[in-house]
Amino acid sequence: MSIMSWAEARDIIRNSIWKQNAGLVQILGLCPVLVMSSNIVNGVSLGLATSLVMLVSGAAVAAVREFIPNELRSPIFILIIAALVTMVDLLMNSYVHDLYVVLGIFIPLITTNCIVLARAEAYASKNGVAHSALDGFFMGLGLTVVLAILGAGRELLGKGTLLSGIDLVFGPAAKSWVIHVIPAEWNYQFLLAILPPGAFIGLGFLIAGKLALDRRAEAKARLAAPQDATLPEKQAA
């Protein structure tokens, strides 16, 4: 078993959260991203559930990959993922039932989420347990960040609040945690942000923002490259 260095871990984390972000770069799992990003609580809850499944499934697939025939890989990977999703489904039903009802079918559908299966096939089936577990968790966490930002934006524009529904996770006492950016007595609503078209528009802005940041970083790197190349010559002189 190979020991993972900090450099390898850093590369995996950066690749999972930024360079190959499932929501902004690979554009996978759009159905839960668009439907469950109506507010920050729903988005983060589903994202964390997906991250947990990806962490454990990545480690499990990596642990048994040498014993699985190539022709049976996909069915066995799906079986492993389905077993883990069933455990998450039962736990959420037991401990956060109100949130479980709101998330509904999208918890069982983690089994068929192409992000989970694609990562098991593309990475966990070719790498060690620690690497695969870290990759799976941060790939799910990258999706969670997208869901959180998109959910916060849609909730703020659509209802004028933040953390709406937090009581579904922490109980009725948490209703006081909801932030009313626009006073509740105004009865503010902007339906375009709340409905699916708002999710498409918001995701488009996030993708455009990431591309702009990447291009800006590339431009800075190109400008810095000639200066770095001349440093040895200046030092020699």
C-alpha positions as CSV (number, residue, x, y, z in Angstrom):
1,M,0.0,0.0,0.0
2,S,1.5,3.3,-1.1
3,I,1.7,6.2,1.3
4,M,0.1,9.4,0.0
5,S,2.3,12.5,0.1
6,W,1.0,16.0,0.9
7,A,1.8,17.0,-2.7
8,E,-0.3,14.2,-4.1
9,A,-3.2,15.0,-1.7
10,R,-3.0,18.7,-2.6
11,D,-3.2,17.9,-6.3
12,I,-6.2,15.6,-5.8
13,I,-8.0,18.3,-3.7
14,R,-7.3,21.0,-6.3
15,N,-8.2,18.8,-9.2
16,S,-11.5,17.7,-7.5
17,I,-12.7,21.0,-6.3
18,W,-11.5,23.3,-9.1
19,K,-9.9,21.8,-12.2
20,Q,-12.5,19.0,-12.7
21,N,-15.4,20.3,-10.6
22,A,-18.3,17.9,-11.3
23,G,-20.8,20.7,-11.6
24,L,-18.9,23.5,-13.4
25,V,-16.4,21.6,-15.6
26,Q,-17.7,18.0,-16.2
27,I,-21.3,19.3,-16.1
28,L,-22.5,16.0,-14.6
29,G,-25.4,15.3,-12.3
30,L,-27.4,18.3,-13.6
31,C,-30.8,16.9,-12.4
32,P,-30.0,17.2,-8.7
33,V,-28.0,20.3,-9.1
34,L,-30.8,22.2,-10.8
35,V,-33.7,20.8,-8.7
36,M,-32.2,20.7,-5.2
37,S,-30.4,24.1,-5.4
38,S,-33.6,26.1,-4.6
39,N,-32.1,27.0,-1.3
40,I,-28.7,26.5,0.5
41,V,-29.9,23.9,3.1
42,N,-31.3,21.5,0.5
43,G,-28.3,21.9,-1.8
44,V,-25.7,21.4,1.0
45,S,-27.6,18.5,2.5
46,L,-27.7,16.6,-0.8
47,G,-24.1,17.5,-1.6
48,L,-22.8,16.2,1.7
49,A,-24.8,13.0,1.4
50,T,-23.3,12.5,-2.1
51,S,-19.8,13.3,-0.7
52,L,-20.1,10.6,2.0
53,V,-21.2,8.0,-0.6
54,M,-18.4,8.9,-2.9
55,L,-15.8,8.8,-0.1
56,V,-16.8,5.3,1.0
57,S,-17.6,3.9,-2.4
58,G,-14.2,5.2,-3.7
59,A,-12.4,3.4,-0.9
60,A,-14.5,0.2,-1.3
61,V,-14.0,0.0,-5.1
62,A,-10.2,0.6,-4.7
63,A,-10.0,-2.1,-2.1
64,V,-11.7,-4.8,-4.2
65,R,-10.6,-3.7,-7.7
66,E,-8.0,-6.4,-8.2
67,F,-10.6,-9.1,-7.5
68,I,-13.3,-7.9,-10.0
69,P,-13.3,-9.2,-13.6
70,N,-13.4,-6.4,-16.2
71,E,-16.7,-7.6,-17.6
72,L,-18.4,-7.4,-14.2
73,R,-17.0,-4.1,-13.0
74,S,-20.0,-1.8,-13.7
75,P,-22.6,-4.1,-12.0
76,I,-20.5,-4.6,-9.0
77,F,-19.6,-0.9,-8.7
78,I,-23.4,-0.1,-8.9
79,L,-24.1,-2.7,-6.2
80,I,-21.5,-1.2,-3.9
81,I,-22.9,2.3,-4.4
82,A,-26.5,1.2,-4.0
83,A,-25.7,-0.5,-0.7
84,L,-24.1,2.7,0.6
85,V,-26.9,4.9,-0.7
86,T,-29.4,2.6,1.1
87,M,-27.5,3.1,4.4
88,V,-27.5,6.9,3.9
89,D,-31.2,6.9,3.0
90,L,-32.1,4.9,6.1
91,L,-30.0,7.1,8.4
92,M,-31.5,10.3,7.0
93,N,-35.0,8.9,7.3
94,S,-34.3,8.0,11.0
95,Y,-32.5,11.2,12.2
96,V,-33.6,14.0,9.8
97,H,-36.9,12.8,8.6
98,D,-38.3,16.2,7.7
99,L,-35.3,16.9,5.5
100,Y,-35.5,13.4,4.1
101,V,-39.1,14.1,2.9
102,V,-38.0,17.3,1.2
103,L,-35.1,15.7,-0.6
104,G,-37.4,12.8,-1.6
105,I,-36.3,10.7,-4.6
106,F,-33.0,12.5,-5.0
107,I,-31.4,10.5,-2.1
108,P,-32.0,7.1,-3.7
109,L,-31.0,8.6,-7.1
110,I,-27.5,9.1,-5.8
111,T,-27.1,5.4,-6.9
112,T,-27.5,6.3,-10.5
113,N,-25.7,9.7,-10.3
114,C,-23.2,9.7,-13.1
115,I,-20.7,11.6,-10.9
116,V,-20.5,8.7,-8.4
117,L,-20.2,5.9,-11.0
118,A,-18.0,7.8,-13.3
119,R,-15.5,8.5,-10.6
120,A,-15.5,4.9,-9.4
121,E,-14.8,3.8,-12.9
122,A,-12.3,6.5,-13.9
123,Y,-10.3,6.8,-10.7
124,A,-11.0,4.4,-7.9
125,S,-10.7,1.3,-10.1
126,K,-7.1,2.4,-11.0
127,N,-5.7,3.9,-7.7
128,G,-5.2,3.0,-4.0
129,V,-7.7,3.2,-1.2
130,A,-6.5,6.4,0.4
131,H,-6.1,8.2,-2.9
132,S,-9.6,7.1,-4.0
133,A,-11.3,8.0,-0.8
134,L,-9.8,11.5,-0.8
135,D,-10.6,12.0,-4.5
136,G,-14.2,10.8,-4.0
137,F,-14.8,13.0,-0.9
138,F,-13.4,16.2,-2.5
139,M,-15.1,15.5,-5.8
140,G,-18.4,15.4,-3.8
141,L,-17.3,18.4,-1.8
142,G,-16.7,20.3,-5.1
143,L,-20.3,19.6,-6.1
144,T,-21.5,20.6,-2.6
145,V,-19.8,24.0,-3.0
146,V,-21.6,24.5,-6.4
147,L,-24.9,23.6,-4.8
148,A,-24.3,25.9,-1.8
149,I,-23.4,28.9,-3.9
150,L,-26.2,28.3,-6.4
151,G,-28.7,27.6,-3.6
152,A,-27.7,30.7,-1.7
153,G,-28.0,32.9,-4.8
154,R,-31.4,31.5,-5.8
155,E,-32.8,31.7,-2.3
156,L,-31.6,35.2,-1.8
157,L,-32.9,36.5,-5.1
158,G,-36.1,34.4,-5.0
159,K,-37.2,34.8,-1.4
160,G,-34.9,37.4,0.2
161,T,-33.7,34.9,2.8
162,L,-30.7,32.7,3.6
163,L,-30.8,29.3,5.5
164,S,-34.5,28.8,4.9
165,G,-35.4,25.3,6.0
166,I,-32.5,25.0,8.5
167,D,-35.1,23.8,11.1
168,L,-35.4,20.6,9.0
169,V,-31.9,19.7,10.1
170,F,-31.6,21.2,13.6
171,G,-35.2,21.3,14.8
172,P,-37.8,24.0,15.4
173,A,-35.5,26.1,17.5
174,A,-33.3,26.7,14.5
175,K,-36.1,28.7,12.8
176,S,-34.6,31.8,14.4
177,W,-31.3,31.2,12.5
178,V,-33.0,32.1,9.2
179,I,-31.5,35.4,7.8
180,H,-34.2,37.7,6.4
181,V,-32.2,40.0,4.0
182,I,-35.5,41.4,2.8
183,P,-38.0,41.9,5.6
184,A,-40.6,39.1,5.8
185,E,-43.5,41.5,6.0
186,W,-42.8,42.6,2.4
187,N,-43.9,39.1,1.1
188,Y,-41.1,39.3,-1.5
189,Q,-40.8,36.7,-4.2
190,F,-39.0,36.5,-7.5
191,L,-40.3,33.3,-9.2
192,L,-37.7,33.2,-12.0
193,A,-35.0,32.6,-9.4
194,I,-37.0,29.9,-7.5
195,L,-38.1,27.9,-10.6
196,P,-35.9,25.7,-12.8
197,P,-35.0,28.5,-15.3
198,G,-33.4,30.4,-12.5
199,A,-31.2,27.3,-11.8
200,F,-30.0,27.2,-15.5
201,I,-29.2,30.9,-15.5
202,G,-27.4,30.8,-12.1
203,L,-25.4,27.7,-13.2
204,G,-24.5,29.5,-16.4
205,F,-23.1,32.5,-14.4
206,L,-21.1,30.2,-12.2
207,I,-19.5,28.4,-15.2
208,A,-18.8,31.8,-16.9
209,G,-17.2,33.0,-13.6
210,K,-14.9,30.0,-13.3
211,L,-13.8,30.3,-17.0
212,A,-13.1,34.0,-16.4
213,L,-10.9,33.2,-13.4
214,D,-9.1,30.4,-15.2
215,R,-8.3,32.7,-18.2
216,R,-7.1,35.5,-15.8
217,A,-4.8,33.0,-14.1
218,E,-3.5,31.8,-17.4
219,A,-2.8,35.3,-18.6
220,K,-0.9,36.1,-15.4
221,A,1.1,32.9,-15.8
222,R,2.1,33.9,-19.4
223,L,3.1,37.3,-18.3
224,A,5.2,35.9,-15.5
225,A,6.9,33.2,-17.6
226,P,9.3,35.5,-19.6
227,Q,10.4,37.2,-16.3
228,D,11.1,33.9,-14.7
229,A,13.1,32.8,-17.7
230,T,15.4,35.9,-17.5
231,L,16.2,35.5,-13.8
232,P,19.2,33.0,-14.3
233,E,20.7,35.4,-16.9
234,K,20.5,38.4,-14.5
235,Q,21.9,36.4,-11.6
236,A,24.8,35.2,-13.8
237,A,25.6,38.8,-14.9
